[in-house]
Amino acid sequence: MSQATVTSAGTAGVFASMPRLAKWAPWAVLGGSLVFSYGLLALLSKDSIASVIALTVAIYAAALTLISYRYEGSRYATDRFATTMVTVAFGLALIPLVSLLWTVIKNGAGVITFDFLNTNMVGVFGEMTEGGITTRSGEPSW
């Protein structure tokens, strides 16, 4: 019975001889996917920003995974696909956050004034029906 031994290199030596895609390859695939998506949707007269981005992401994920599978093998292809899906999920999660930030800045920029930032809020509590900020005469500021 033979016994397997682990060298100090661990499992890195097993995959070290496998070819890897160049560092610029994912960017090239993304650029090609964008050009192809825009061209295809422009031909169909449906080239809105959302449709171009959605089709680009779908083509990019499929193309990069297939290229990686062919060149690097299934282990790295699975890793690249998972990385792409996590990045897409992160981008989707940012959409409502950026939208909320944009709405708050757009609608709130006119309200934030020197007087608003320096108003004394002493005596303001939750059950007040008049509102929180009043003028010097006691009238509500709206």
N, C-alpha and C positions, 0 to 999 in steps of 0.2 A: 504494500500500500504506500503510495507516494503522498508526500505532504506538501501542500502549496505554501510557498513563502512569499511574503510581501517585501518588496525592496523599499528602500528609502524614498524612491520616486513615487511610490503608490501606484495608482491607476493612470497617472498622467502619461506615463511612458507608453501605454497601450494606444492612446489617441494622438500622441505627438507626431506619428508618422502620417496621419491622415491629412489630406489637403484641406485647406481652409479658404473661404472666399476672402478676397481683398477687403480692406477696411472701407474702401469707397464703393464696393458693390451694392450694399443696401441703398445708398444714396442714388446710385445710378438707376437701380430698379425703381425707386420712388419717382425719380424724374421721368423715366420712360413711361411709368404708369400714369403720371399726371398728363404728359403730352398725349398719350393714347386716349385717355378718358376725355380730355377736352376736345380732341379731334373727332372722336366718335359722337359725342353729344352735340358738338357744333354741326356735324353733318345731319343729325336728327332734329336740329333746332330746339334742343332741350338743355342748353348749357347754362343752367343756374349754378350758383356757387355751391349750394348744398349737394346737388346731384353730381357735380364734378368731384367734390371731396369724397362722397360716398363710393362712387365707382372707382376712384383712385385707390382708396383704402382696400377695397375688395380685390382689385387686380394686384395691388402691391403684396397683400398677404398671400394670395395664391401663387404669384410668380416667384416671390422670394423663397417661399417654402419649397416649391418644385425645383428651383435652381439649386437651393441648398441640399435638397435630398439627392439630386443627381450628382452633385460635386462633392459634398461633404458626408453624406450618409444620413441615415434616419435619426440618429441621436441629435446631431446639430440642427437638422431640419425641424425637429420637434421643438428644440430650444428656440429657434428663430420664430416659429409660429407662435409659441407661447409668449415670447417677448413682444411680438407684434400685437397680439390680442390684449395684453396688459396695457400697452401704450394706447391702443384704441379705447379701452375702457377708461383710462385716465383722461383722455381727451373728451370723451362723452361726459364724464363727471364734471369737467371744467365748464361745459357750455352753460348750465344754469347759474353757476357761480359767477362767471364773467358777465352774464346777462344781468344778474342782480346787482353786481358792482356798477355796471354801466348805468342802470336805471337809477340807483341811489345817487351817483355822482351827477347825472344829468338833471334830475329833479331836485336834488338837495343843494346844488351849487349856489343857487340864488338865495337860499334861506340862510346859509351860513355867513353871517356878517359879524362885524366887530361887536355890535350891540348884543347879538345872540350869544356870542361866546363869553361876553362879560356880564351877562345878566345874573343877578343874585337870585338863587333858587331857594333861599331860606323861606320856610313856611309853605312850600308847595308839597302837597301830599296827594295820594291816589283818589280820594273821594271828591276832589275839587271839581265843581261843575263849570267854573269860569274858564278853565284852562290854566296853563302853567305860567305863561309869560304875559305880563301886563305892562301898560305904559306907566309913567310916573304918577299919573292921576288915578291909577287903579283900574282903568278900563282895559279890557283885553286888547292885545296889540293887533288883532286881525281886523 
